[in-house]
Amino acid sequence: MNAILYCRVSTDEQADGCSLEMQERALREYCKNHSYNIVGEEQPYNEDYTAKHHDLRRPKFKQLYNYCRKHKHEVDKVLFLRWDRYSRNLEFATTYKRKFYDELGIEINALESPIDFEGPDWSTLLGVYCGTAHAEDNKISRRTKEGIRGTLLKGRCANRAPRGYINRRTEDGQAYVEIDEAVAKIISKAFHEVAKGIEVPNSIRRRLCPQIPKDAFYRLLRNVFYIGFIRVPAYKDDPEQIVKGLHDAIIDEETFKKVQDILDGKRKKEPKLSKAIDPDLYLRKFLVCPICGYSMTGATSTGAAGGKYKYYNCCHNGKHLRKPADYVNDKFADWVGGLKPNKEVLDLYTEVLQDLRGEHKQDIQKEVETLRKEIERVEVLLNGADDKFCEGLLDQEAYARITKRYGEQIKSLQERITLLQADTKELKDKVDYSMNVIANLGNFMKNAPAKVKCKILSSIFPGKIQFDGEKYRTTEYNQVLDLIFQETNKLRGYGEKESEKPISVSHSVPRPRIERGTKS
């Protein structure tokens, strides 16, 4: 009879205590006494992986099983010392009993407490031997989790300290952590660099601490341990908590909060580094010199009486053009203010947008109705859970878990309804505002804040605007506005006679190109 030997230990301490050798000696003695021939690619198959993992984390067992599949007519038995050496997981034990015994015809058995798989009680015995070990593992796991949670609630580090800290023990064996000054200095610098919001976090990681993997670095930036707190994970009915730790902080809370805002994509509250727009010189981003084509800039001059006067001038050569800012701004407001939208076209655009908004609103109302029906369905399930709990059909733990899940679903659905309804109002406001801007461009150029003026101009004029001291003209403009205003000759600086030329292009299609305007 051919047999394969399998030995396993689940901890390094057992391996160092020669438990594998003891198992092998007992198995070889058994085979010798029963005249069994030991076979296999290697003997014995010694495993030092924990029993709680399946075969993918027990490479020797997987190797043993693959050998048996390939040589199933050459193997009669797989032997091990005790059933808890085979498995401490009842599901795993039952599955591989079927794979070995039922499918391959190979008996698996223990030297101590062997099972007769031809008898009717094999499932009971297997459940007792492996199930007892399984239950013991579950108890140990539960005690360990509760012990770790208790330690964390006291503000102590229960596991390996994060980067920047070192695990230590007092003379009486009490665990604590202390700051690793060399590493903590690098981590502190990384936090402060990220908090500035100038450089992306991954670039800072590559520059300061390339040895830390990217995912680990982002987890590090989220870890409240560095500000002197400890995160206690949720357990059963107890929610997640953050408690004050007994260790010293490396990062101050203000810097940590800035880092979280940046990682969450929130805008910094600090002012931008870009130069603020001068309300009196807001056109200098759009104007070009009519002589050399260079951009126009602005400056402030002091008069003889001490007054301040602002001017637009060519940045290449101030002699090309220099005009008072008030004069240039007023001329520009008059220029765009003279563009009156075609009432029929504007009304048509408004009507189309209203129709689109109406369709959008109908779609939103349908989706809101669907969400409300889903809320009603979840509430029915929630009420059913209440009834079952009152009737004693649900225990406290299951009831709490179910009500929490359904409550979160209802809250999420209600938030989606709020967002959809808010979006409908926002769309209407945008349509009304846009139509108002188109109909009153001149007033906006005179009275709106400089930021609003620049945004409007950027949407109307994708190219530069030319000002010769008296008249404005442009070579590029928003083609949608061509359909609304139908006065592009004025935009290009042509006179009225040229604007009287018949237009053969349909107003429903933007012109394919616009020729550069000639100087008058």
C-alpha positions as CSV (number, residue, x, y, z in Angstrom):
1,M,0.0,0.0,0.0
2,N,1.4,3.4,-1.0
3,A,1.0,6.4,1.4
4,I,1.8,10.1,1.4
5,L,2.8,11.8,4.6
6,Y,1.6,15.2,5.5
7,C,2.9,17.3,8.5
8,R,1.8,20.8,9.4
9,V,2.5,23.4,12.1
10,S,0.7,26.8,12.2
11,T,3.2,29.0,14.1
12,D,6.9,29.7,14.0
13,E,7.2,28.6,17.6
14,Q,5.8,25.1,16.8
15,A,8.3,24.8,13.9
16,D,11.2,25.8,16.1
17,G,10.0,23.3,18.7
18,C,10.6,20.4,16.3
19,S,6.9,19.7,16.0
20,L,7.4,18.8,12.3
21,E,10.1,16.3,13.2
22,M,8.0,14.7,15.9
23,Q,5.1,14.3,13.4
24,E,7.3,12.9,10.7
25,R,8.9,10.4,13.1
26,A,5.5,9.1,14.3
27,L,4.2,8.8,10.7
28,R,7.3,6.9,9.5
29,E,7.1,4.6,12.4
30,Y,3.4,3.9,11.6
31,C,4.2,3.1,8.0
32,K,7.1,0.9,9.0
33,N,4.9,-1.1,11.3
34,H,2.1,-1.5,8.7
35,S,4.5,-2.1,5.8
36,Y,3.3,1.0,3.9
37,N,5.4,2.3,1.0
38,I,6.0,6.1,1.2
39,V,5.6,7.8,-2.1
40,G,5.4,11.4,-3.5
41,E,7.7,13.9,-5.1
42,E,9.1,14.9,-1.7
43,Q,8.6,13.2,1.7
44,P,7.1,14.2,3.9
45,Y,5.1,17.2,2.8
46,N,5.9,19.6,5.6
47,E,3.7,22.7,5.9
48,D,4.3,25.7,8.2
49,Y,1.2,27.8,7.2
50,T,-1.7,28.4,9.4
51,A,-4.8,26.2,9.2
52,K,-7.3,29.0,8.8
53,H,-6.2,29.5,5.2
54,H,-7.4,27.4,2.3
55,D,-5.1,25.5,0.0
56,L,-4.0,28.5,-2.0
57,R,-2.1,29.6,1.2
58,R,-0.9,26.1,1.9
59,P,1.5,25.4,-0.9
60,K,2.7,22.0,0.3
61,F,-0.9,20.8,0.6
62,K,-1.7,22.1,-2.9
63,Q,1.5,20.3,-4.2
64,L,0.4,17.1,-2.5
65,Y,-3.1,17.3,-4.0
66,N,-1.8,17.9,-7.5
67,Y,0.5,14.9,-7.2
68,C,-2.4,12.7,-6.2
69,R,-4.4,13.9,-9.2
70,K,-1.7,13.0,-11.5
71,H,-0.9,9.6,-9.8
72,K,-4.3,8.7,-8.4
73,H,-3.7,5.0,-9.2
74,E,-0.4,5.0,-7.4
75,V,-1.5,6.5,-4.1
76,D,-3.8,4.7,-1.6
77,K,-3.6,6.9,1.5
78,V,-2.7,10.4,2.8
79,L,-1.7,10.2,6.4
80,F,-1.3,12.8,9.1
81,L,-0.9,12.7,12.8
82,R,-4.1,14.3,14.0
83,W,-7.2,15.8,12.3
84,D,-6.3,19.3,13.4
85,R,-3.1,18.9,11.5
86,Y,-5.1,18.2,8.4
87,S,-7.5,21.2,8.9
88,R,-9.0,23.3,11.6
89,N,-11.7,24.5,9.2
90,L,-14.7,22.2,8.8
91,E,-15.7,23.5,5.4
92,F,-12.1,22.9,4.1
93,A,-12.0,19.4,5.7
94,T,-15.3,18.3,4.1
95,T,-14.4,19.7,0.7
96,Y,-11.1,17.9,0.5
97,K,-12.5,14.7,1.9
98,R,-14.8,14.7,-1.2
99,K,-11.9,15.6,-3.6
100,F,-9.6,12.9,-2.2
101,Y,-11.9,10.1,-1.2
102,D,-14.9,10.4,-3.5
103,E,-13.3,11.7,-6.7
104,L,-9.7,10.2,-6.6
105,G,-10.4,7.2,-4.5
106,I,-7.6,8.0,-2.1
107,E,-8.2,7.6,1.7
108,I,-7.3,10.5,4.0
109,N,-6.9,9.7,7.7
110,A,-5.2,10.5,10.9
111,L,-3.0,8.2,13.1
112,E,-4.9,9.4,16.2
113,S,-8.7,8.9,16.0
114,P,-8.9,7.4,12.5
115,I,-12.3,7.6,10.7
116,D,-14.0,4.8,8.8
117,F,-15.4,6.6,5.8
118,E,-17.4,3.5,4.8
119,G,-19.4,3.8,8.0
120,P,-22.5,6.0,8.5
121,D,-21.0,8.2,11.2
122,W,-18.0,9.6,9.3
123,S,-19.6,13.1,8.9
124,T,-20.3,13.3,12.7
125,L,-16.8,12.2,13.6
126,L,-15.2,14.6,11.1
127,G,-17.4,17.4,12.4
128,V,-16.3,16.7,16.0
129,Y,-12.6,16.4,15.2
130,C,-12.3,19.3,12.8
131,G,-15.3,21.3,14.0
132,T,-13.9,21.4,17.6
133,A,-10.7,22.9,16.3
134,H,-12.6,25.3,14.1
135,A,-14.7,26.5,17.1
136,E,-11.5,26.9,19.1
137,D,-10.0,29.0,16.3
138,N,-13.1,31.2,16.3
139,K,-12.9,31.7,20.0
140,I,-9.2,32.6,19.8
141,S,-10.0,35.0,17.0
142,R,-12.8,36.7,18.9
143,R,-10.7,37.1,22.0
144,T,-7.9,38.5,20.0
145,K,-10.1,41.1,18.3
146,E,-11.7,42.1,21.5
147,G,-8.3,42.4,23.2
148,I,-6.9,44.5,20.3
149,R,-10.0,46.7,20.4
150,G,-9.7,47.2,24.2
151,T,-6.1,48.2,23.8
152,L,-7.0,50.7,21.0
153,L,-9.8,52.2,23.1
154,K,-7.2,52.9,25.8
155,G,-5.2,54.9,23.3
156,R,-2.4,52.4,22.9
157,C,-1.0,51.1,19.7
158,A,-2.0,47.4,19.4
159,N,0.0,46.5,16.3
160,R,3.2,47.5,14.5
161,A,3.7,51.2,14.8
162,P,3.4,53.2,11.6
163,R,6.4,54.8,9.9
164,G,8.0,57.4,12.0
165,Y,7.4,55.5,15.3
166,I,9.2,52.5,16.9
167,N,7.6,49.8,19.1
168,R,9.2,49.7,22.6
169,R,8.5,47.9,25.8
170,T,9.1,49.0,29.4
171,E,11.0,46.9,31.9
172,D,7.8,45.4,33.1
173,G,6.8,44.4,29.6
174,Q,4.3,47.2,28.9
175,A,4.2,48.1,25.2
176,Y,4.5,51.6,24.0
177,V,5.7,53.6,20.9
178,E,8.2,56.4,20.6
179,I,9.1,58.7,17.8
180,D,11.8,57.7,15.3
181,E,13.3,61.1,14.9
182,A,15.1,60.4,11.5
183,V,12.0,59.0,9.8
184,A,9.6,61.4,11.5
185,K,11.5,64.4,10.2
186,I,10.9,63.2,6.6
187,I,7.2,62.4,7.2
188,S,6.7,65.8,8.8
189,K,8.3,67.5,5.8
190,A,6.1,65.5,3.4
191,F,2.9,66.5,5.2
192,H,3.9,70.2,5.1
193,E,4.8,70.0,1.4
194,V,1.5,68.4,0.6
195,A,-0.4,71.0,2.7
196,K,1.0,73.8,0.5
197,G,-1.0,72.5,-2.4
198,I,1.6,73.5,-5.0
199,E,3.0,70.0,-5.9
200,V,1.0,66.8,-6.3
201,P,1.4,64.3,-3.4
202,N,3.0,61.5,-5.5
203,S,5.7,63.9,-6.8
204,I,6.5,64.8,-3.2
205,R,6.7,61.1,-2.4
206,R,9.2,60.5,-5.2
207,R,11.3,63.4,-4.1
208,L,11.3,62.9,-0.3
209,C,10.6,59.2,0.4
210,P,10.7,57.1,-2.8
211,Q,11.1,53.9,-0.7
212,I,7.5,54.3,0.4
213,P,5.0,52.7,-2.1
214,K,2.4,55.1,-3.6
215,D,-0.6,53.4,-1.9
216,A,1.2,53.3,1.4
217,F,2.1,57.0,1.2
218,Y,-1.6,58.0,0.6
219,R,-2.6,55.8,3.6
220,L,0.1,57.5,5.6
221,L,-1.3,60.9,4.8
222,R,-4.8,59.8,6.0
223,N,-3.5,58.2,9.3
224,V,-4.7,60.1,12.3
225,F,-2.0,58.4,14.4
226,Y,0.4,61.2,13.3
227,I,-1.7,63.9,15.1
228,G,-1.8,61.9,18.3
229,F,-5.1,60.0,17.8
230,I,-5.9,56.3,17.2
231,R,-8.6,55.0,14.9
232,V,-10.7,52.1,16.5
233,P,-12.4,50.1,13.7
234,A,-16.1,49.2,14.0
235,Y,-16.9,45.9,15.7
236,K,-20.3,44.3,15.8
237,D,-22.7,47.0,16.9
238,D,-20.0,49.4,18.0
239,P,-19.3,52.1,15.4
240,E,-15.8,53.2,14.4
241,Q,-14.2,55.6,16.9
242,I,-11.2,58.0,17.0
243,V,-9.7,58.3,20.5
244,K,-6.9,60.3,21.9
245,G,-3.7,58.3,21.9
246,L,-1.0,58.0,24.5
247,H,1.8,58.6,22.0
248,D,3.2,62.0,20.9
249,A,2.1,63.6,17.7
250,I,4.4,64.3,14.7
251,I,2.0,66.6,12.8
252,D,-0.2,69.4,14.0
253,E,-3.9,69.2,13.4
254,E,-4.1,72.3,11.2
255,T,-1.6,70.9,8.7
256,F,-3.3,67.5,8.8
257,K,-6.6,69.1,8.0
258,K,-5.1,71.0,5.0
259,V,-3.7,67.7,3.7
260,Q,-7.1,66.0,4.0
261,D,-8.8,68.9,2.1
262,I,-6.3,68.6,-0.7
263,L,-6.7,64.8,-0.9
264,D,-10.5,65.3,-1.0
265,G,-10.1,67.7,-3.9
266,K,-11.4,70.7,-2.0
267,R,-10.1,74.1,-3.0
268,K,-7.7,75.9,-0.7
269,K,-9.1,78.9,1.1
270,E,-5.9,80.9,0.7
271,P,-5.9,83.4,-2.1
272,K,-4.5,82.4,-5.5
273,L,-1.0,83.3,-6.5
274,S,-2.2,84.9,-9.8
275,K,-2.5,88.7,-9.9
276,A,-5.9,90.2,-9.2
277,I,-7.8,91.8,-12.0
278,D,-7.7,95.6,-12.0
279,P,-11.3,96.7,-12.5
280,D,-10.1,99.8,-14.5
281,L,-7.8,97.8,-16.8
282,Y,-9.8,94.6,-17.3
283,L,-9.5,94.8,-21.1
284,R,-5.7,94.3,-21.2
285,K,-6.1,90.5,-21.4
286,F,-8.1,91.0,-24.6
287,L,-6.7,94.0,-26.5
288,V,-3.9,94.0,-29.1
289,C,-2.0,96.9,-30.7
290,P,-3.4,97.8,-34.2
291,I,0.1,98.7,-35.5
292,C,2.4,95.8,-34.2
293,G,-0.1,93.2,-33.0
294,Y,1.4,93.0,-29.5
295,S,-0.8,92.8,-26.5
296,M,-2.0,95.9,-24.8
297,T,-1.0,96.5,-21.2
298,G,-2.0,99.0,-18.5
299,A,-0.3,101.4,-16.2
300,T,-1.0,104.0,-13.6
301,S,0.5,107.5,-13.9
302,T,0.7,110.2,-11.3
303,G,-0.3,113.7,-12.5
304,A,1.3,117.0,-11.6
305,A,-1.4,117.6,-9.0
306,G,-0.8,114.2,-7.5
307,G,-3.8,112.5,-9.0
308,K,-3.6,108.9,-10.3
309,Y,-4.5,108.2,-13.9
310,K,-4.7,104.8,-15.6
311,Y,-3.8,104.2,-19.3
312,Y,-3.8,101.4,-21.8
313,N,-0.7,101.3,-23.9
314,C,1.2,98.9,-26.3
315,C,3.6,96.7,-24.4
316,H,6.0,96.7,-27.3
317,N,6.1,100.4,-28.0
318,G,4.2,102.9,-26.0
319,K,4.2,105.4,-28.8
320,H,2.0,103.1,-31.0
321,L,-1.0,103.7,-28.8
322,R,-1.7,105.2,-25.4
323,K,-5.2,106.0,-24.3
324,P,-6.9,106.7,-20.9
325,A,-8.5,103.7,-19.4
326,D,-11.9,105.3,-18.9
327,Y,-12.0,106.3,-22.5
328,V,-11.1,102.8,-23.8
329,N,-13.6,101.1,-21.4
330,D,-16.5,103.4,-22.3
331,K,-15.8,103.0,-26.0
332,F,-15.8,99.2,-25.6
333,A,-19.1,99.2,-23.6
334,D,-20.7,101.3,-26.3
335,W,-19.4,99.0,-29.0
336,V,-20.8,95.8,-27.5
337,G,-23.8,97.6,-26.2
338,G,-24.7,98.5,-29.8
339,L,-25.1,94.8,-30.6
340,K,-28.8,94.1,-30.3
341,P,-29.9,90.5,-30.5
342,N,-32.3,89.6,-33.2
343,K,-35.6,89.2,-31.2
344,E,-37.0,86.4,-33.2
345,V,-33.8,84.4,-33.0
346,L,-33.4,85.1,-29.3
347,D,-36.9,84.1,-28.6
348,L,-36.4,80.9,-30.6
349,Y,-33.2,80.1,-28.6
350,T,-35.1,80.7,-25.4
351,E,-37.9,78.5,-26.4
352,V,-35.6,75.7,-27.4
353,L,-33.7,75.9,-24.1
354,Q,-37.0,76.0,-22.2
355,D,-38.1,72.8,-24.1
356,L,-34.8,71.1,-23.3
357,R,-35.2,72.2,-19.7
358,G,-38.7,70.9,-19.7
359,E,-37.6,67.5,-21.0
360,H,-34.8,67.5,-18.5
361,K,-37.2,68.3,-15.7
362,Q,-39.5,65.5,-16.8
363,D,-36.6,63.1,-16.8
364,I,-35.7,64.2,-13.3
365,Q,-39.3,63.9,-12.1
366,K,-39.4,60.4,-13.4
367,E,-36.2,59.5,-11.7
368,V,-37.3,61.2,-8.4
369,E,-40.5,59.1,-8.6
370,T,-38.5,55.9,-9.1
371,L,-36.3,56.8,-6.1
372,R,-39.4,57.5,-3.9
373,K,-40.8,54.1,-4.8
374,E,-37.5,52.5,-3.9
375,I,-37.6,54.3,-0.5
376,E,-41.1,52.9,0.0
377,R,-39.9,49.4,-0.8
378,V,-37.0,49.6,1.7
379,E,-39.3,51.0,4.3
380,V,-41.5,48.0,3.9
381,L,-38.5,45.7,4.4
382,L,-37.5,47.8,7.5
383,N,-41.0,47.5,9.0
384,G,-40.8,43.7,8.3
385,A,-37.6,43.6,10.3
386,D,-39.3,45.5,13.2
387,D,-42.1,42.9,13.2
388,K,-39.7,39.9,13.2
389,F,-37.7,41.4,16.0
390,C,-40.9,42.0,18.1
391,E,-41.9,38.4,17.4
392,G,-38.5,37.1,18.5
393,L,-37.6,35.8,15.1
394,L,-34.5,38.1,14.9
395,D,-31.8,38.5,17.6
396,Q,-30.4,41.8,18.6
397,E,-27.3,41.6,16.5
398,A,-29.1,40.7,13.3
399,Y,-31.8,43.3,13.9
400,A,-29.2,46.1,14.4
401,R,-27.3,45.1,11.3
402,I,-30.4,45.0,9.1
403,T,-31.8,48.3,10.4
404,K,-28.5,50.0,9.9
405,R,-28.2,48.8,6.3
406,Y,-31.8,49.8,5.4
407,G,-31.4,53.1,7.2
408,E,-28.3,53.9,5.1
409,Q,-30.1,53.0,1.9
410,I,-33.0,55.3,2.7
411,K,-30.6,58.2,3.6
412,S,-28.7,57.7,0.3
413,L,-31.9,57.7,-1.8
414,Q,-33.2,60.8,-0.1
415,E,-29.8,62.6,-0.7
416,R,-30.1,61.7,-4.4
417,I,-33.6,63.2,-4.6
418,T,-32.4,66.4,-3.0
419,L,-29.5,66.7,-5.5
420,L,-31.8,66.1,-8.5
421,Q,-34.3,68.7,-7.4
422,A,-31.6,71.2,-6.7
423,D,-30.2,70.6,-10.2
424,T,-33.5,71.5,-11.9
425,K,-33.6,75.0,-10.2
426,E,-29.9,75.6,-11.0
427,L,-30.5,74.9,-14.7
428,K,-33.4,77.4,-14.9
429,D,-31.3,80.1,-13.2
430,K,-28.5,79.6,-15.7
431,V,-30.8,79.8,-18.7
432,D,-32.4,83.1,-17.3
433,Y,-29.0,84.6,-16.5
434,S,-27.6,83.7,-20.0
435,M,-30.5,85.3,-21.8
436,N,-30.2,88.4,-19.6
437,V,-26.5,88.8,-20.4
438,I,-27.0,88.5,-24.2
439,A,-29.8,91.1,-24.1
440,N,-27.8,93.6,-21.9
441,L,-24.1,93.3,-22.9
442,G,-23.5,97.1,-22.7
443,N,-24.9,97.4,-19.1
444,F,-22.8,94.3,-18.0
445,M,-19.6,95.9,-19.4
446,K,-20.3,99.0,-17.4
447,N,-21.6,97.7,-14.1
448,A,-20.6,94.1,-13.6
449,P,-17.5,93.1,-11.4
450,A,-14.3,92.8,-13.3
451,K,-14.3,88.9,-12.9
452,V,-17.7,88.7,-14.5
453,K,-16.7,91.0,-17.4
454,C,-13.7,88.8,-18.1
455,K,-15.7,85.6,-18.1
456,I,-18.3,87.1,-20.5
457,L,-15.6,88.4,-22.8
458,S,-13.8,85.0,-22.8
459,S,-17.0,83.3,-24.0
460,I,-17.7,85.9,-26.7
461,F,-14.3,86.6,-28.1
462,P,-12.0,83.5,-28.3
463,G,-9.4,85.7,-30.1
464,K,-7.9,89.1,-29.5
465,I,-9.7,92.4,-30.0
466,Q,-8.1,95.3,-31.9
467,F,-8.6,98.9,-30.9
468,D,-7.1,101.7,-33.1
469,G,-8.0,104.6,-30.7
470,E,-11.5,105.1,-32.1
471,K,-13.0,101.8,-33.3
472,Y,-13.0,98.2,-32.2
473,R,-12.8,95.1,-34.5
474,T,-12.2,91.4,-34.0
475,T,-11.3,88.5,-36.3
476,E,-12.6,85.8,-34.1
477,Y,-15.9,85.5,-32.1
478,N,-18.4,83.0,-30.8
479,Q,-20.3,81.7,-33.8
480,V,-23.4,81.0,-31.8
481,L,-23.7,84.7,-31.1
482,D,-23.5,85.3,-34.8
483,L,-26.8,83.6,-35.1
484,I,-28.3,85.6,-32.3
485,F,-26.9,89.0,-33.1
486,Q,-26.6,88.7,-36.9
487,E,-24.3,91.7,-36.8
488,T,-20.9,90.2,-37.3
489,N,-19.9,93.0,-39.7
490,K,-20.1,95.4,-36.7
491,L,-18.0,92.9,-34.7
492,R,-15.4,92.9,-37.5
493,G,-15.4,96.7,-37.7
494,Y,-17.1,97.1,-41.1
495,G,-19.2,100.1,-41.9
496,E,-23.0,100.1,-42.5
497,K,-22.7,100.1,-46.3
498,E,-20.8,96.8,-46.1
499,S,-23.3,95.4,-43.6
500,E,-26.1,96.0,-46.1
501,K,-24.7,93.3,-48.5
502,P,-27.2,90.5,-48.9
503,I,-26.4,87.5,-46.7
504,S,-26.7,84.2,-48.6
505,V,-25.7,81.9,-45.7
506,S,-28.5,80.4,-43.7
507,H,-28.9,81.7,-40.2
508,S,-29.3,78.2,-38.9
509,V,-25.7,77.3,-39.8
510,P,-22.6,79.2,-38.6
511,R,-20.4,80.6,-41.3
512,P,-17.4,78.4,-42.2
513,R,-14.8,81.2,-41.9
514,I,-14.5,84.9,-41.3
515,E,-12.1,87.1,-43.3
516,R,-9.9,89.5,-41.4
517,G,-11.3,93.0,-41.3
518,T,-9.5,95.8,-43.3
519,K,-8.5,99.0,-41.7
520,S,-10.8,101.9,-42.4
